[in-house]
């Protein structure tokens, strides 16, 4: 089979890893890269290229960085004569006129086992919901959000040691396998994509900053899942005396007999325990408002914590 001419659309580090993999695959020729425009980043908010753009420029690829996919952008992509469009966390909705350039050959790597968790935050929502597994799929892109036929998929377990950052890292090689094996088989006509079961659809709505505030009236298990799901932002916090305390490293104590939610029930050398609606959370690493991340031990040196204290 001849080399496949591909245009790649993506923006963050996860997408960069997929582009780097494709760049080393002799079956593909990257004829162009489409990514988000430079954005302010860092302490001084200087304009910075996306990880995908930075890698693409280093490789000498043609780069297109539009604020929006316009007719001019579509014409520019059309001129590349690509056979397939590979989309990984691009960050923009692709108009039908763009998809029409690649009939059934615009494909997307999505970080869930579709049709569960269509939408913007599939990794976070899977963990926050207490799912026992998730995964990565390669789907044909259609106008309806994440509703295209599935070309291939690989699953991953979700354990209590898994947070959203670790899951994202674990998904990288699975995405690469989808491109190397499943996409190649699809392009050769060896795979017939399967339609999604619409009765099983759930949506992974965008994370709202307000979700960072934990409600200690809820079960500890639910809060533990939420904390692991929100590590990529905005994080999770509770409040003491009107001051926010961000939580970083906690241990779930489901078997602990519940006290009044928010009450400190134990203070040890390296952690303290806060009661929830059911069970409790042991706090090992925290971050006080306007301060740096620290161990619970260091926090307790500067902030007296005793049994009976109340967090909200």
Phi, psi and omega in degrees: 000140180290163179295138182270126177278120186235140168253137185248134177237120180187170185222303189279186183299320178303318178290322179301319180297324178289320178296317179300318179298314179298324182295338181262356182271118184294348180280346186238148169239120179279111183262352178182155180229130177245127183214169180292153178297163176303141181234152175297136180206163179083178185300322183261006175056040174285151178296131181231140176288154175293159176305323179294315181296317181301314180293318182298320179294321178298327180275351180081019179284153172291129183241133175241126184233074184273151171290332182207149177281097182263178177297326178294319178295317179300319178296321180294319177292320179301323181293344180285344178058040178282151179266335182215146173249120179256119186245127179222105177050052181289315176101006176223150174284132180270124180291159182301325180299328175288314181299329181294342175292337186227073182303114181060015182234018167258116187236156186224135169271122182239137188270055170198172176268080181307143015272004176285133176065056165289143174122199196280334188228059186292322180294311182299314184293325179297315180291316182296330180278353181081020178301147180270344176209158172214201181174197182227137177233156170249121184233154172283131182280130174234173184298319180289138188303117173052033184254006184288162178298146184267126179275317181198160179205152176223140185255160178221140175285153174246112178255174178293343177273357183265123169246179186297324180293317179294319180297318178300317178296318181293336182281341184304306181295333178289321176297320179295322178295322177300322181286320185283322185258299189290316179295319179298316177298322179296315180295333178275354180083018183268350181235134172253115182301149181253137179293147176281150177276106185295340180287347183254010185290133166229159185243135179261083183295151180306141179290132178260142180303329181295341180289349180294330182284119181275138176263105185290355173284345180280163177298147181302322179301315180296319179291322178298317177296317181297316180300316180292328181284335187259014184294337178278358179128138006269011185084186182226143181214160170234178186231139175227121180053040177081359181253135180286136174237111180279137182258134180243301181243119179227161175239136180278130178238081184286331186274354179291135178294128185291137170254195175297130182306134178094351183276137174285121184254347179201144177230119179244178184298322186243006179196167170223157189248130178245127182287149178237185179302321171222130181073199184205168175239131174265123185262122182248329177222130184221175178215105179295157178305133179061030180221180181266167176293141182207166175289156176299327178300313179293323178299317182289341175291325181259348181224107181300127177234125180224159178303132181102342175300155185238131171249155179241000000 
